[in-house]
Amino acid sequence: MPARFATIDEYLDGVNPDQRAALEALRRAILEAVPDAVECIAWQMPSFRRGKLLVGFAAWANHCALYPMSGHIVAQFQSDLAGFSCTAGTIRFTPEKPLPPELVKEIVLARLAENEDRAAQPKRSAAQAK
């Protein structure tokens, strides 16, 4: 794969066929959940934003990963993610055992709600933060 990617399609061109199929299914589920999400590359991985970043994904040597970009979201769906390897901000899966599309949609919508809730909160000044 090249060192830098301009689009999600360019990223996926360098991924092995099994992982590519799993990531394309993930991409479809994300866009079904938030049709007006904008595709972008963030941290050199395929990502989606609606205002702020929602989620990203990537292919690795032995797995694929969904990045909800929020530890709160992974914790919120902990029981639904049983059987998948997770850390605070990463959900790992394989092409043989992909994330269910309905679960992906729920995760993405929860992340969107989290972003919207944060945007609705009044901004704190530096003095208030102390």
C-alpha positions as a printed NumPy array, in Angstrom:
array([[  0.   ,   0.   ,   0.   ],
       [  1.196,   3.552,  -0.608],
       [  2.269,   5.626,   2.343],
       [ -0.606,   8.106,   1.854],
       [ -4.162,   7.735,   0.582],
       [ -6.434,  10.371,  -0.877],
       [ -9.685,   8.36 ,  -0.844],
       [-11.253,   5.301,   0.737],
       [-11.282,   3.581,  -2.659],
       [ -7.546,   4.16 ,  -2.99 ],
       [ -7.023,   2.63 ,   0.48 ],
       [ -9.194,  -0.38 ,  -0.364],
       [ -7.327,  -0.989,  -3.634],
       [ -4.335,  -2.106,  -1.566],
       [ -6.231,  -4.462,   0.754],
       [ -6.442,  -8.215,   0.149],
       [ -9.749,  -9.342,  -1.428],
       [-11.24 , -10.968,   1.711],
       [-10.558,  -7.947,   3.876],
       [-11.677,  -5.596,   1.126],
       [-15.062,  -7.341,   0.927],
       [-15.486,  -7.139,   4.713],
       [-14.511,  -3.46 ,   4.769],
       [-16.788,  -2.615,   1.846],
       [-19.692,  -4.228,   3.737],
       [-18.71 ,  -2.164,   6.788],
       [-18.608,   0.969,   4.613],
       [-22.128,   0.252,   3.294],
       [-23.49 ,  -0.241,   6.817],
       [-21.925,   3.029,   7.991],
       [-23.445,   4.943,   5.072],
       [-26.824,   3.27 ,   5.568],
       [-26.794,   4.485,   9.177],
       [-25.722,   8.027,   8.275],
       [-26.3  ,   8.594,   4.545],
       [-24.979,  12.148,   4.683],
       [-21.698,  11.139,   6.32 ],
       [-18.699,  12.397,   4.392],
       [-15.983,   9.911,   3.51 ],
       [-12.469,  11.057,   4.291],
       [ -9.03 ,   9.837,   5.261],
       [ -7.997,  10.586,   8.847],
       [ -4.772,   9.26 ,  10.334],
       [ -4.262,   7.484,   7.003],
       [ -7.319,   5.308,   7.469],
       [-10.774,   5.404,   5.895],
       [-13.036,   7.522,   8.06 ],
       [-16.441,   9.152,   8.069],
       [-17.462,  12.506,   9.417],
       [-20.598,  14.456,   9.904],
       [-19.247,  17.656,  11.283],
       [-16.827,  15.829,  13.562],
       [-15.303,  12.419,  12.948],
       [-17.701,   9.528,  13.512],
       [-15.794,   6.307,  12.862],
       [-12.871,   4.892,  10.93 ],
       [-11.724,   1.466,   9.836],
       [ -8.566,  -0.292,   8.735],
       [ -7.127,  -3.575,   7.539],
       [ -4.217,  -5.159,   9.413],
       [ -2.182,  -8.291,   8.818],
       [ -4.465, -10.618,  10.785],
       [ -7.677,  -8.652,  11.266],
       [ -9.769,  -5.645,  10.348],
       [-10.8  ,  -2.982,  12.827],
       [-13.582,  -0.483,  13.387],
       [-12.598,   2.622,  15.333],
       [-15.594,   4.35 ,  16.94 ],
       [-13.192,   7.083,  18.061],
       [-14.744,   6.904,  21.504],
       [-14.098,   4.58 ,  24.401],
       [-17.594,   5.301,  25.665],
       [-19.132,   3.703,  22.588],
       [-17.09 ,   0.511,  22.871],
       [-18.082,   0.238,  26.536],
       [-21.737,   0.932,  25.711],
       [-21.829,  -2.016,  23.289],
       [-19.618,  -4.352,  25.333],
       [-22.213,  -7.116,  25.626],
       [-23.093,  -6.917,  21.909],
       [-19.386,  -7.179,  21.087],
       [-18.826, -10.402,  23.03 ],
       [-16.714, -12.659,  20.843],
       [-14.836,  -9.76 ,  19.255],
       [-11.496,  -8.481,  20.465],
       [-11.968,  -4.941,  21.777],
       [ -9.939,  -2.248,  23.476],
       [-11.136,   1.151,  24.652],
       [-11.267,   2.534,  21.103],
       [-10.937,  -0.475,  18.797],
       [-13.205,  -3.314,  17.684],
       [-11.322,  -6.074,  15.84 ],
       [-12.958,  -8.55 ,  13.488],
       [-12.016, -10.86 ,  10.633],
       [-13.519, -11.403,   7.196],
       [-14.62 , -14.839,   8.43 ],
       [-16.389, -13.271,  11.426],
       [-17.417,  -9.741,  10.387],
       [-19.341,  -7.298,  12.518],
       [-23.098,  -7.657,  11.955],
       [-24.334,  -4.737,   9.804],
       [-27.156,  -3.918,  12.231],
       [-24.67 ,  -3.669,  15.1  ],
       [-22.432,  -1.421,  12.994],
       [-25.406,   0.853,  12.312],
       [-26.24 ,   1.018,  16.036],
       [-22.622,   1.857,  16.893],
       [-22.446,   4.573,  14.244],
       [-25.758,   6.107,  15.341],
       [-24.62 ,   6.055,  18.971],
       [-21.408,   7.793,  17.962],
       [-23.387,  10.405,  16.009],
       [-25.588,  11.017,  19.062],
       [-22.489,  11.359,  21.23 ],
       [-21.057,  13.977,  18.849],
       [-24.365,  15.841,  18.757],
       [-24.652,  15.805,  22.563],
       [-21.143,  17.213,  22.898],
       [-21.858,  19.92 ,  20.329],
       [-25.008,  20.939,  22.218],
       [-23.178,  21.38 ,  25.522],
       [-22.055,  24.912,  26.323],
       [-18.363,  25.501,  25.742],
       [-16.29 ,  25.94 ,  28.871],
       [-13.696,  28.638,  28.95 ],
       [-10.154,  27.917,  30.098],
       [-10.936,  29.672,  33.383],
       [-13.986,  27.45 ,  33.963],
       [-11.988,  24.308,  33.262],
       [ -9.616,  24.999,  36.165]])
